[in-house]
Amino acid sequence: MSSKYEEIYKAHRHALGEPTKTFVDFFTSLEKPEQTVLDIGAGQGRDALFIARLGHSVTAVDLSPSGMMQLQEDANQEELNIKTHIVDVCEFTPSAKFDIVLIDRTLHMLNAQDRTAVLSSLLPHTNSQAFLLIADERSNIPAFTQTLNASTDPWEIFLQKKGFLFAQKQI
């Protein structure tokens, strides 16, 4: 998995194109300024850069050194508040709590057990009224819903369609 994307990122800057439209719609309608955002599987930063340009602080996590280097270079050039971490998402433990956790087409690259384990490990690192934004394979969404329902904190799903699951923490 990692070597595939590492080679793609080395060969093509901004290889995955524009930010995901459903995430763009969410962030442009968000009425809360300056949120802390955790972008899991950030790649070269197609979502992270857009989000930071809106004034949010982004922590970007990915296994690809090239992707993270390119993202940090772009962030530095634009003076955006983005911190990058080169780490396997299965081994990542956030050192802070976040207002928004975004996972854009990353969890499907893991086996089923690791998918839910990663999601479960991130939920305690969310602030009150935090948002969870997931884009993934449609077939994985029911397991993510079950993971949210099993969480010690209550989550309310407000979007679940076409491979997207958006929820908000209710405390």
C-alpha positions in Angstrom: 0.0 0.0 0.0 2.5 2.6 1.1 5.0 2.0 -1.7 2.2 2.4 -4.3 1.3 5.9 -3.1 4.9 6.8 -2.4 5.7 6.2 -6.1 2.6 8.0 -7.3 3.5 11.1 -5.1 7.1 11.1 -6.2 6.0 11.1 -9.9 3.1 13.5 -9.7 2.7 16.5 -7.4 -1.0 16.8 -6.3 -1.6 13.4 -7.9 -5.1 12.9 -6.4 -6.5 16.2 -7.6 -8.9 18.5 -5.9 -10.4 18.2 -2.4 -13.4 15.9 -2.0 -16.5 17.9 -2.8 -18.6 16.6 0.1 -15.8 17.7 2.4 -15.6 21.1 0.6 -19.4 21.5 1.1 -19.1 20.7 4.8 -16.2 23.1 5.5 -17.6 26.0 3.5 -20.9 25.8 5.4 -19.2 25.3 8.8 -20.0 28.3 11.0 -17.2 27.6 13.5 -14.0 29.4 12.7 -10.5 28.1 13.5 -11.2 24.5 14.3 -8.6 21.9 15.0 -8.7 19.2 12.3 -7.0 15.8 12.2 -6.6 14.5 8.6 -5.9 10.8 8.7 -4.3 9.5 5.5 -3.7 13.0 4.2 -1.5 12.0 1.3 -0.2 15.1 -0.4 -2.8 17.2 1.3 -5.7 17.8 -1.1 -8.1 18.1 1.8 -5.7 19.5 4.4 -4.6 22.5 2.2 -8.2 23.5 1.4 -9.2 23.2 5.1 -6.1 25.2 6.3 -6.8 27.9 3.7 -10.1 28.5 5.5 -8.3 29.3 8.7 -8.4 25.9 10.5 -5.4 24.2 12.1 -4.7 20.9 10.5 -2.7 17.9 11.8 -2.0 15.7 8.8 -1.0 12.0 9.2 0.2 9.7 6.4 2.7 6.9 5.9 4.2 8.5 2.7 7.3 10.6 3.3 7.0 12.2 -0.1 3.3 13.1 0.4 4.0 14.6 3.8 7.1 16.5 2.5 5.1 18.0 -0.4 2.2 18.9 1.9 4.5 20.6 4.4 6.3 22.5 1.6 3.0 23.8 0.2 1.8 24.7 3.7 5.1 26.6 4.5 4.9 28.4 1.1 1.3 29.6 1.9 2.0 30.1 5.6 -0.8 27.7 6.5 -1.2 26.1 9.9 -0.5 22.5 9.0 1.6 20.0 11.0 2.6 16.7 9.3 3.3 13.3 10.8 4.8 10.4 8.9 3.4 7.4 10.6 1.3 4.3 10.0 -2.3 5.2 11.0 -2.5 1.9 12.8 0.3 3.1 15.1 -0.7 6.8 15.4 -1.9 8.1 18.8 -2.9 11.8 18.8 -1.3 14.0 21.4 -4.2 16.4 21.4 -8.0 16.5 21.0 -9.6 17.7 17.8 -12.7 19.5 16.8 -12.9 17.5 13.5 -11.5 14.1 12.4 -11.4 13.6 8.7 -10.7 10.2 7.1 -10.8 10.4 3.3 -10.6 7.0 1.6 -8.0 5.6 3.9 -9.6 3.0 6.1 -10.5 0.7 3.2 -6.8 0.1 2.7 -6.7 -1.7 6.1 -8.0 -5.1 7.0 -11.5 -5.0 8.7 -10.1 -5.4 12.3 -7.6 -2.6 11.8 -10.2 -0.3 10.3 -12.4 -0.4 13.3 -9.5 -0.4 15.7 -8.1 2.8 14.1 -11.5 4.5 14.2 -12.0 3.4 17.9 -8.6 4.7 18.8 -9.4 8.2 17.4 -12.8 8.8 19.0 -11.4 9.5 22.5 -9.2 12.3 20.9 -12.2 14.4 20.0 -13.5 17.5 21.7 -17.1 18.1 22.9 -19.4 18.5 19.8 -16.6 17.2 17.5 -17.3 16.1 14.0 -16.2 12.8 12.4 -16.1 12.9 8.6 -15.4 9.6 6.8 -15.3 8.8 3.0 -14.8 5.1 2.3 -16.1 2.1 0.5 -19.9 1.8 1.0 -19.5 -1.8 2.3 -17.4 -0.5 5.2 -19.8 2.1 6.4 -22.0 -0.3 8.5 -18.9 -1.3 10.6 -18.0 2.3 11.2 -21.6 3.0 12.3 -21.3 0.0 14.7 -18.0 1.4 16.0 -19.7 4.8 16.7 -22.6 3.1 18.4 -20.2 1.1 20.7 -18.3 4.3 21.7 -18.6 5.4 25.3 -19.6 8.9 24.0 -22.8 9.4 22.1 -22.5 10.2 18.4 -25.3 11.4 16.1 -25.0 10.5 12.4 -26.2 13.3 10.2 -25.0 12.1 6.8 -24.8 8.5 5.7 -24.9 8.0 1.9 -22.8 6.9 -1.1 -19.7 6.0 1.0 -19.9 8.9 3.4 -20.5 8.9 7.1 -20.6 12.2 9.0 -21.4 12.3 12.7 -21.2 14.7 15.6 -20.3 13.9 19.2 -23.3 14.7 21.4 -21.4 15.8 24.6 
